[in-house]
Amino acid sequence: MSYYFSNDENVKTNKKDHQVNIAGLSFIFTTDNGVFSKKGLDFGTRTLLETLPEYINGEILDFGCGYGAIGIFLKKKYQCEIDMVDINKRSLALAVKNASKNNVEVNIFESNIYENVKKEYDFIITNPPIRVGKEILYKILMGAYEHLKDKGELWLVVHKDQGAKTVLKNLNQKYEAKIITKNKGFYVICARKR
Ligand SMILES: C[S@@+](CC[C@H](N)C(=O)[O-])C[C@H]1O[C@@H](n2cnc3c(N)ncnc32)[C@H](O)[C@@H]1O
């Protein structure tokens, strides 16, 4: 079984272009087999992006960038500097191409969890990988704390069927976390560094 994060180079390529509007801005994203949401913008990701507040700015990390929707949207909409990381090489290559196609300058690099992430950010924004299992998921969510500036915020989207309520409860052991919106089972959560 090949998962979208598994770097399986045997997965046959089948690139497709998608014209996408998010919060009144227009984008073109190329996706491919072997990356998350190859059929276009994921509904959870859309819900997250359309929920983000106006005060987003500064230095931002798009964790698990996939083909690049989050970081590219953020760079177009907000005054910010964007780093984007993923473990999946095909996703990273698409993110680089998509950034260029959408005329944004962002910094994209490979990282397994936070291995190559050296900075602290004002915001970390993610549609986190759930299928990687709890151990890695919580390394990502709890590890974000060390990569946030004081009062920095982790924004994420999780579906209720994927344990959104438990995620919220666990985040509150470290952060001040709350649900900002719910849409068709997707919970957008903001977790603020204490
Ligand atoms: C749910 S997808 C979201 C992709 C993209 N941000 C979007 O919204 O379309 C999660 C992403 O996390 C990446 N990922 C999984 N495990 C990872 C790890 N250990 N380190 C970094 N990224 C990882 C996957 O390759 C995938 O692209």
The ligand as an SDF file (V2000), in Angstrom:
LIG
                    3D

 27 29  0  0  0  0  0  0  0  0999 V2000
   -3.0070   16.1950    4.8880 C   0  0  0  0  0  0  0  0  0  0  0  0
   -1.6180   16.5010    3.8560 S   0  0  0  0  0  0  0  0  0  0  0  0
   -1.7660   18.2530    3.5770 C   0  0  0  0  0  0  0  0  0  0  0  0
   -1.0820   18.7190    2.3090 C   0  0  0  0  0  0  0  0  0  0  0  0
   -1.3090   20.1980    1.9470 C   0  0  0  0  0  0  0  0  0  0  0  0
   -0.8780   21.0760    3.0050 N   0  0  0  0  0  0  0  0  0  0  0  0
   -2.7680   20.4440    1.6280 C   0  0  0  0  0  0  0  0  0  0  0  0
   -3.4580   20.9950    2.4890 O   0  0  0  0  0  0  0  0  0  0  0  0
   -3.1950   20.0780    0.5250 O   0  0  0  0  0  0  0  0  0  0  0  0
   -0.2740   16.3340    4.9730 C   0  0  0  0  0  0  0  0  0  0  0  0
    1.1230   16.4680    4.3710 C   0  0  0  0  0  0  0  0  0  0  0  0
    2.0930   16.1440    5.3930 O   0  0  0  0  0  0  0  0  0  0  0  0
    3.1860   15.4710    4.7940 C   0  0  0  0  0  0  0  0  0  0  0  0
    3.8930   14.6730    5.8010 N   0  0  0  0  0  0  0  0  0  0  0  0
    3.5830   13.4340    6.2650 C   0  0  0  0  0  0  0  0  0  0  0  0
    4.4780   13.0190    7.1620 N   0  0  0  0  0  0  0  0  0  0  0  0
    5.4000   14.0220    7.2860 C   0  0  0  0  0  0  0  0  0  0  0  0
    6.5950   14.1660    8.0420 C   0  0  0  0  0  0  0  0  0  0  0  0
    7.0200   13.1930    8.8680 N   0  0  0  0  0  0  0  0  0  0  0  0
    7.3040   15.3140    7.9160 N   0  0  0  0  0  0  0  0  0  0  0  0
    6.8890   16.2820    7.0650 C   0  0  0  0  0  0  0  0  0  0  0  0
    5.7530   16.1980    6.3180 N   0  0  0  0  0  0  0  0  0  0  0  0
    5.0230   15.0780    6.4130 C   0  0  0  0  0  0  0  0  0  0  0  0
    2.5420   14.6360    3.6940 C   0  0  0  0  0  0  0  0  0  0  0  0
    3.4850   14.2580    2.7100 O   0  0  0  0  0  0  0  0  0  0  0  0
    1.4310   15.5600    3.1970 C   0  0  0  0  0  0  0  0  0  0  0  0
    1.8510   16.3190    2.0920 O   0  0  0  0  0  0  0  0  0  0  0  0
  1  2  1  0
  2  3  1  0
  2 10  1  0
  3  4  1  0
  4  5  1  0
  5  6  1  0
  5  7  1  0
  7  8  2  0
  7  9  1  0
 10 11  1  0
 11 12  1  0
 11 26  1  0
 12 13  1  0
 13 14  1  0
 13 24  1  0
 14 15  1  0
 14 23  1  0
 15 16  2  0
 16 17  1  0
 17 18  1  0
 17 23  2  0
 18 19  1  0
 18 20  2  0
 20 21  1  0
 21 22  2  0
 22 23  1  0
 24 25  1  0
 24 26  1  0
 26 27  1  0
M  CHG  2   2   1   9  -1
M  END
$$$$
